[in-house]
Amino acid sequence: MTLIPLPAFNDNYIWLLHDGVRALVVDPGDASVVLSALDQLAVQLDGILVTHHHGDHTGGVDVLRHATGARVFGPMHEAVPEPLTRLANGDSVELLGLRFQVLDVPGHTAGHVAFFAQPRGQAPLLFCGDTLFSAGCGRLFEGTPAQMLESLTRLAALPDDTRVCCAHEYTAGGLVFARAVEPDNQALVSYQTQVHNLRAQGLPSLPSTIGQEKMINPFLRTHVPAVIAAAQRFAPKAHEPTDVFAALRAWKNQF
């Protein structure tokens, strides 16, 4: 399986996975980017996975469905262009010979889902939309801090080698905030250098891995004393994990 992040808009990635014959895409906000890639790779689009309803993730769905006949799969309770197969936590979908497990991960939006699969002989794949970013997480447009923390905890429980396929190239900015939270975290220092070098070459910083994120992402580290102490500088009463997360998210919104 070959995994390709297709840049779209200012900082989106539309993830394309193919086996040399058939392909799927995730969150295709721009159909033209996908159609160009399909033509260049000479592969047929079999499926479209949608994590949530925002237009920069769904804007190309109708065009791609009509142009290719691809099946669309998306969240049970969000406004995604019909027709599609609606899925919720515990469901699965078979595409390209892979079984994608559906995970409910509300917070960024109320019905956000993620897709997890284990390709044979390769590291697992997580398509997480705007729930988890490298060194960050999505804004809480429709959910609560408790919901988002639970969603992130669910993702953090996946295998450490899971490839984290976020939908935006937000890593460099996220790392600046993460360094403000944990200035003495040496894993952060090393990762920031790595990301800087990749971006300087015009290369994507993604995918990350779950193991990497657990070492550097403050939103997955609400149990770490240094992160708790940093959050309390912003919100002195933040003691419980949900309060620590809420303080970090409010701080990041103003950062």
C-alpha positions in Angstrom: 0.0 0.0 0.0 1.3 3.4 -0.9 0.2 6.4 1.2 0.4 9.9 -0.3 -0.6 13.2 1.3 -2.1 15.5 -1.4 -1.7 19.2 -0.5 -4.9 21.2 -0.9 -6.0 24.8 -0.1 -3.5 26.5 2.2 -2.6 23.7 4.6 -4.9 20.7 4.1 -3.9 17.2 3.2 -6.2 14.9 1.3 -4.8 11.4 2.1 -4.7 9.0 -0.8 -4.0 5.3 -0.3 -3.5 2.9 -3.3 -2.3 -0.5 -4.2 -1.3 0.3 -7.8 -4.7 -0.4 -9.2 -7.3 0.9 -6.7 -7.3 3.9 -4.4 -9.2 5.5 -1.6 -9.1 9.1 -0.4 -9.8 10.7 2.9 -11.6 14.1 3.4 -11.4 15.3 -0.2 -12.1 19.0 0.1 -10.9 19.6 -3.4 -11.8 17.2 -6.2 -9.4 18.6 -8.7 -6.4 17.6 -6.6 -7.6 14.1 -6.3 -8.6 13.7 -10.0 -5.1 14.9 -11.1 -3.4 12.4 -8.8 -5.7 9.5 -9.9 -4.8 10.3 -13.5 -1.1 10.6 -12.8 -1.0 7.3 -10.9 -3.4 5.5 -13.3 -5.5 4.1 -10.4 -9.3 3.8 -9.9 -10.9 5.5 -7.0 -12.9 2.9 -5.1 -13.8 4.7 -1.8 -14.0 8.0 -0.1 -13.8 8.3 3.7 -15.1 11.4 5.4 -14.2 12.2 9.1 -16.5 15.2 9.6 -18.7 17.7 7.9 -16.5 20.8 7.4 -16.4 22.0 3.8 -12.6 21.7 3.5 -13.1 18.0 4.0 -16.3 17.4 2.0 -16.2 20.0 -0.8 -15.0 17.5 -3.5 -17.2 14.5 -2.5 -20.0 15.0 -5.0 -17.7 15.6 -8.0 -15.5 12.6 -7.1 -18.6 10.4 -6.6 -20.0 11.3 -10.0 -16.7 11.2 -11.8 -15.5 7.8 -10.5 -18.5 6.0 -9.0 -16.6 5.7 -5.7 -18.5 4.7 -2.6 -18.6 7.3 0.2 -18.4 6.4 3.9 -18.8 9.0 6.7 -20.1 9.8 10.2 -23.5 8.7 11.3 -24.7 12.1 12.6 -23.1 14.8 10.4 -24.2 16.6 7.3 -22.1 14.9 4.6 -23.2 15.0 1.0 -25.6 12.1 0.2 -25.7 9.3 -0.8 -23.2 7.7 1.6 -22.9 4.8 4.0 -23.1 6.2 7.6 -20.9 4.7 10.2 -20.4 4.9 14.0 -18.1 3.6 16.7 -17.6 -0.2 16.3 -18.6 -0.3 12.6 -16.1 -1.3 10.0 -15.7 -0.9 6.2 -13.7 -3.0 3.7 -11.7 -1.1 1.1 -8.6 -2.1 -0.8 -8.6 -5.4 1.0 -8.3 -3.5 4.3 -10.7 -3.5 7.2 -11.1 0.1 8.5 -12.4 0.3 12.1 -14.5 3.3 12.9 -13.8 5.3 16.1 -16.1 8.0 17.4 -13.9 11.0 18.3 -16.2 13.9 19.1 -14.8 17.3 20.2 -13.9 19.2 17.1 -17.3 18.5 15.8 -20.1 16.6 17.5 -20.1 13.5 15.2 -16.4 13.4 14.2 -15.1 9.9 13.4 -11.7 8.4 12.7 -10.6 5.4 10.7 -8.0 2.8 11.8 -6.6 0.0 9.7 -3.7 -2.5 9.8 -2.2 -3.1 6.4 -0.3 -6.4 6.1 3.4 -6.0 6.6 3.1 -2.2 7.3 2.5 0.0 10.3 -1.1 0.7 11.2 -2.9 3.7 9.7 -5.1 6.3 11.5 -7.0 8.9 9.5 -8.0 11.3 12.3 -9.3 14.3 10.4 -9.1 17.4 12.7 -9.2 15.6 16.1 -5.5 15.0 16.5 -2.7 17.0 15.0 1.0 16.5 15.4 1.8 18.5 18.6 -1.8 19.7 18.8 -5.5 18.9 18.5 -8.5 20.5 16.8 -10.5 23.4 18.2 -13.6 22.6 20.1 -16.2 24.0 17.7 -19.1 21.7 18.7 -17.8 19.4 21.6 -16.7 19.8 25.1 -13.2 19.5 26.7 -14.3 16.2 28.3 -15.4 14.8 25.0 -12.2 15.8 23.2 -10.0 14.5 26.0 -11.8 11.1 25.9 -11.4 11.1 22.1 -7.6 11.8 22.3 -7.2 9.2 25.0 -8.9 6.6 22.7 -6.4 7.5 19.9 -3.4 7.5 22.3 -4.3 3.8 23.2 -3.6 2.7 19.6 -0.3 1.0 18.9 2.7 3.3 19.1 3.8 2.6 15.5 0.4 3.8 14.2 0.9 6.3 11.4 -1.1 9.5 12.3 -2.5 11.0 9.2 -3.8 14.4 10.2 -5.7 16.6 7.8 -3.6 19.8 8.2 0.0 20.8 8.1 -0.1 22.4 11.5 3.0 20.7 13.0 5.5 23.6 13.1 3.0 26.0 14.8 1.9 23.3 17.2 5.5 22.6 18.2 6.0 26.3 19.1 3.1 26.0 21.5 4.3 22.7 22.8 7.7 24.1 23.6 6.0 26.9 25.5 4.3 24.2 27.6 7.3 22.0 28.0 10.5 23.9 27.3 12.7 21.2 28.8 11.2 18.3 26.8 14.2 17.1 24.8 12.0 14.9 22.6 10.3 18.1 21.6 13.6 19.9 20.8 14.6 17.0 18.6 11.3 16.7 16.8 11.1 20.4 16.1 14.5 20.2 14.4 13.3 17.2 12.3 10.1 19.0 11.3 12.0 22.2 10.4 14.3 20.3 8.1 11.4 18.5 6.4 9.5 21.7 5.8 12.6 23.6 4.6 12.8 20.9 1.8 9.1 21.4 1.0 8.3 18.0 2.4 5.3 17.2 4.7 5.8 16.7 8.4 3.2 13.9 8.3 2.4 11.2 9.1 3.5 11.3 12.7 3.1 8.3 15.0 1.1 7.7 18.1 4.3 7.0 20.0 5.8 10.3 18.8 2.8 12.2 19.8 2.7 10.7 23.3 6.2 12.1 23.8 5.7 15.6 22.4 2.0 16.5 22.2 0.8 18.4 25.3 -2.8 17.5 24.6 -1.9 13.8 25.1 0.2 14.6 28.2 -2.3 16.1 30.6 -1.1 13.6 33.2 2.5 14.8 33.1 3.6 17.0 36.0 5.4 19.6 33.8 2.3 19.9 31.6 0.0 20.2 34.6 2.2 22.9 36.1 2.2 24.9 32.8 -1.5 24.7 32.5 -1.9 26.0 36.1 0.1 29.1 35.1 -2.7 29.8 32.7 -5.6 28.4 34.9 -4.5 28.0 38.5 -7.5 25.7 39.4 -6.6 23.2 36.7 -5.9 20.0 38.6 -8.0 17.2 37.0 -7.0 16.0 33.5 -10.2 17.5 31.9 -9.4 20.9 33.5 -5.7 20.7 32.4 -6.9 19.9 28.9 -9.4 22.8 28.9 -6.7 25.2 30.1 -4.2 24.0 27.4 -6.9 24.4 24.7 -7.9 27.9 25.9 -4.2 28.9 26.1 -3.6 27.6 22.6 -6.6 29.5 21.2 -4.9 32.7 22.4 -1.3 31.7 21.6 
